[in-house]
């Protein structure tokens, strides 16, 4: 019996061979029996959170697809299916762009002259000579705009010319810029340059004392004419004799055209021309070729839409477990795939009714790609409206796609409703897990207290046993 009690004592006295007491070992063993329940709740919560993340990412995919359909269905968007491009045989001479209204074909163009800013140059003045109108305030009138200049009592030509230029440049209404140009170390001339190109913006002036002093008079220069006086190394005058030569001049298909700038947007319908340099008389005409911009349409309109549609399809397919677990997601996936095979009933007679009719390939996984650019190009060149109708009419592919997914979004849509359900389930599982953990902790603490009491009873009984065993030994 003493061996049995010894063994019980070694277990019941709270000691063990390791660092862990028998109490701790008992409690740990108890907790392990309950861990499976906690792990099951943890796994359930992780699964719900994953589904919530998956659903939120799916929402983003759908929103991106909606944005692409909205872009394709926006007012004026149909014109993008009629995109044009224009090439120029020598882009160093001019560049050109074409919009949907441009006519497909070939034309010729020659740049005779670029538009330029008018320049009026004064006569030469010695810098150190005293100025003629010291101690006075005079007005200078350029293109009908008057600027006052006040001269000091000891003004030289150098300081006076600088004040004249400053007064003109400081007038916010002025449509010319003035500058003092020192043509030698001891002389200077005043220039007036129009801020805008073209004959309509030539530099005119009103006779006055300031201008007369530097050789600029109506009688001498005959402004606004084809025979304006041209400046000389010493005398006042214009850079160009004929003010009409300030306009640009081109020949379009043999027709002479002039404008006051180097950009032409109203000469050929749908075409904007920007002149870079003039050609010489002996230079050949340029060739301008306008065509359907199939590459732009495919890369900026059709392909981005298909890419977003494909991204949505691939994302749904990426997690087969999510599809298996949710019939609603399977239904959405099937609906999007079936859109591809539905004919567009609003397409015009004889027009393509399926995406495959215009060279779009349907892969086994339901994704789409432009596989036959020649077919697409043929429709765009001959009947771009047919392509637009296939996507944007009331029964078009983009409209069908939008209608199929619009009810999935919004406060009352499938995504929000499903998310709300998942949040509720996650909250419930969290509460269940917390409650179970508290219950296990409480049971473990009760078990510890009960075991401690048993130890106390055992130790008391062993003490009595030892006492009785001592009496027995002494009486023998």
Secondary structure, DSSP 8 states (H G I E B T S, - for coil): -HHHHHHHHHHHTS--SSSS-HHHHHHHHHHHHHHHHHHHHHHHHHHHHHHHHHHHHHHHHHHHHHHHHHHHHSTTGGGGGG-EEEEES-TTTEEEEE-TT--SEEEEEEEEE-----EEE---EETTSB-TTTT-EEEEEETTEEEEEE--TT-BHHHHHHHHHHHHHH-TT-SEEEEEE-SSSSEEEEEEEESS-SGGG---EE--HHHHHTT--HHHH--SSTT--B--SSS-EESSS-GGGGSEEEEETTEEEEESSSEESSSSTTEEEEE-----TTS--EEEEEEE-HHHHIIIIIHHHHHHHHHHHHHHHH-HHHHHH-HHHHHHHHHHHHHHHS--TTS-TTS--SGGGGTEEE-TTS-EEE--HHHHHHHHHHHHHHHHHHHHSTTSHHHHHHHHHHTTSSTTSHHHHHHHHHHHHHHHHHHHHHHHHHHHHHHHHHHHHHHHHHHHHHHHHHHHHHHHHHHHHHH-
